[in-house]
Amino acid sequence: EIINPVSQNSKRLLSSLLPGLFKNIQDNYHEQDSIRFFEVAKVWSDGGSQDRSGINETKGVAGIFFEKRKKVDFYNCKAFVTDMLSVAGIDSDSLEFIKIDKPQDLWCAKYQAAEVYLEKTRLGVLGKVDSLFLNKLGVLPESDAFFFEFNADFLINYVAPVKKFKTLPRYQETYFDLSMLV
């Protein structure tokens, strides 16, 4: 909690960008059938310590894909996110997706969310939004949404391994040789 808040509505430091995106969905879903919101901002985490000395400030990036009257395709959204990560130089083959069986966040749909890892480093989380959580936002019952949230500091500072060009041999190997005499 902030000791000297700027306003009555801003009393706490954000540990996730997604609640603000859900508020945007709640305020704007009447306008469009298909909505996409993205945000890059600072987030704070306490690292599990009881005193304030363990508070870490990092940049986060989050996004939400919302459909008012149809289902969101999980795999299309996942492909969008992996394409976004490839812009940062992260190859999709080096990513590991670990399914979250028991989500701690209220908005995560059970068995439809995953933590994303690059080697041993946790990049963030992505998945479908729980339908009961969407109903509490007051949207239509047939609405569906997909979310993602990543550590933007890691993505900004990530240096992709340099790919070296190997010259092609002048005479390439052949695996099939056919000779004919007429």
Stockholm file with secondary structure:
# STOCKHOLM 1.0

chainA/1-182         EIINPVSQNSKRLLSSLLPGLFKNIQDNYHEQDSIRFFEVAKVWSDGGSQDRSGINETKGVAGIFFEKRKKVDFYNCKAFVTDMLSVAGIDSDSLEFIKIDKPQDLWCAKYQAAEVYLEKTRLGVLGKVDSLFLNKLGVLPESDAFFFEFNADFLINYVAPVKKFKTLPRYQETYFDLSMLV
#=GR chainA/1-182 SS CCSSCSSTTCCSCCSCSHHHHHHHHHHHTTTCSEEEEEEEEEEEECTTCSSGGGCEEEEEEEEEEEESSSCCCHHHHHHHHHHHHHHTTCCGGGEEEEECSSCSSTTEEEEEEEEEEETTEEEEEEEEECHHHHHHTTCCTTCEEEEEEEEHHHHHHCCCCCCCCCCCCSSCCCSCCCCCCC
#=GC SS_cons         CCSSCSSTTCCSCCSCSHHHHHHHHHHHTTTCSEEEEEEEEEEEECTTCSSGGGCEEEEEEEEEEEESSSCCCHHHHHHHHHHHHHHTTCCGGGEEEEECSSCSSTTEEEEEEEEEEETTEEEEEEEEECHHHHHHTTCCTTCEEEEEEEEHHHHHHCCCCCCCCCCCCSSCCCSCCCCCCC
//
